[in-house]
Amino acid sequence: MAMKWCLDNCADQDANWQYDRIDESKLVVYAIRHRDELGMKGGALFAGGQVVAITLGEHLTDDTFVVHFEKAFPEIQGAYPMINREFVRNELQQYTYINREEDTGAEGLRKAKLSYRPVFLVEKGIVKERVQ
């Protein structure tokens, strides 16, 4: 599913490959294949006998789980919210917080993440070591 998602979504409208998306897709496939070694937990959503959405993340703290990857075929309406809801409902009940990571400034992604009514948002920053 992750590889097909990449083939469908890793090129722009002019058929130019978007290498950041390709790299991310490679990471998703690697993380799925090595999820046990990495201490990750994931889920898949099926429709018509095919995987149409996947999610993968890990335990962050005693009360927080962080979702690193979530992919769905955009033509399957409702696949993104469904994989999110069902994964949380079936696998993450022991956690108080689900960290959905950053929205990369993408308007659609920001809107989708805000629709989950987050308890709070944390501003992303960069920490640098001061050289004396």
N, C-alpha and C positions, 0 to 999 in steps of 0.2 A: 504494500500500500504506500509506504514512504517513497519508494522509488518511482511509482506511478505518479504520486503527488508531485514529485520533483519534475518529472518529464512534462507534466501539465502546467507547472507553475514557476519553473526556473528560467524561463526566457521572457523577455519583455515583449511589447507589442510589435517590435521590429525584428523579432526572432534572435535578438542578441542574448547570449547566455548571461545570467545574473549569478556570478560566481559565489557571492555571499550566500545566496539561497542554496546553491549546489553544495557548498561546504556545510551548511546547516543540515541539509538532508543526509549527507554522509555521517554527520554526528548522530543524527536520529537513528539511522540504521545501526551504527556501532553501539549506541547506548541500548537499543533493543536487544541486540545479539549478546551483549555483555551485562545485561541488567542485574543478574544475580551477583556477579563479581563487583559491580559498582554500587550495590546496595539500593537499587532502584526498584520501583513498583510501577506497573502500568496497567493499561486496559485497552480494549479494542471494542468498537461498535460494529456490529454486523447488520447488513441489510441485503436481502436477496442472496444470502450465502457468501457475500463478499465483505471484506473489511472496508468500512467507509470512513472510519475515524480511529485515531490512536492517541494515547496520552501516556506520559511517562514523567516521573518525578521521584523525590526522595524525602525522607525524614530530615527535617532541619533542626528542630528543637523538640522538647517534650510536647509542646502544644501546637507546633507548626509543621506543615508539610509544604514543600515547594514543588510546583509543577514546572518542569523545565521545557517540555515539548507537548504540543497539542496540534495535531494535523487532522484535517478532514477535507473531503472533497467538497468544494464550494457549491457544486450543483446539487448536492444532497441537502435540501433545506432543513435546517434544524440540527444538522449533525454536530456542529461545534457545541451548542449548548447542551445537547443530549449526552455527548461523551463526558463533558464536564460534570453535569448533574449526576449521571449514573456512576461515574468513578468515585465521586465524593460520597454519594449515598451508599455504595456497596463496599468501598475499601478504606475510607478515611474518616469514619465516624469518631475515632478516638482523638482527632485533632480539633482544636478550637479554631485555628486559623489555617487557611489555604493561601499560600503566597503564589500569586499568578505571574510573578516576575514583571518586568517592565513592558510597556507597550511600544517601545522604540519610536514614539512620536507619531505612529501611524494612526490617522483619525478613526478609521473603522475599528481597529484593534482597541484603541482607547475607549470608544463608545461601547464596544462589547464588554470590556472589562468593568467599566463603570456600571453597566446594567446588572452586574452581580451584587451591587450595593456594598462595596468594600467598607469594612469597619474603619480603616484608615489607609492613607497612602503615604509612602515614604519617598522622599525626594532622592533621586540617585545622585551620587557624587563621586569624586575621585580623591583618593587619599595618596599623597606623595610624601616620601621621606625627605625631611629637610636636611640638607647637607650643610654642615658647619665648618 
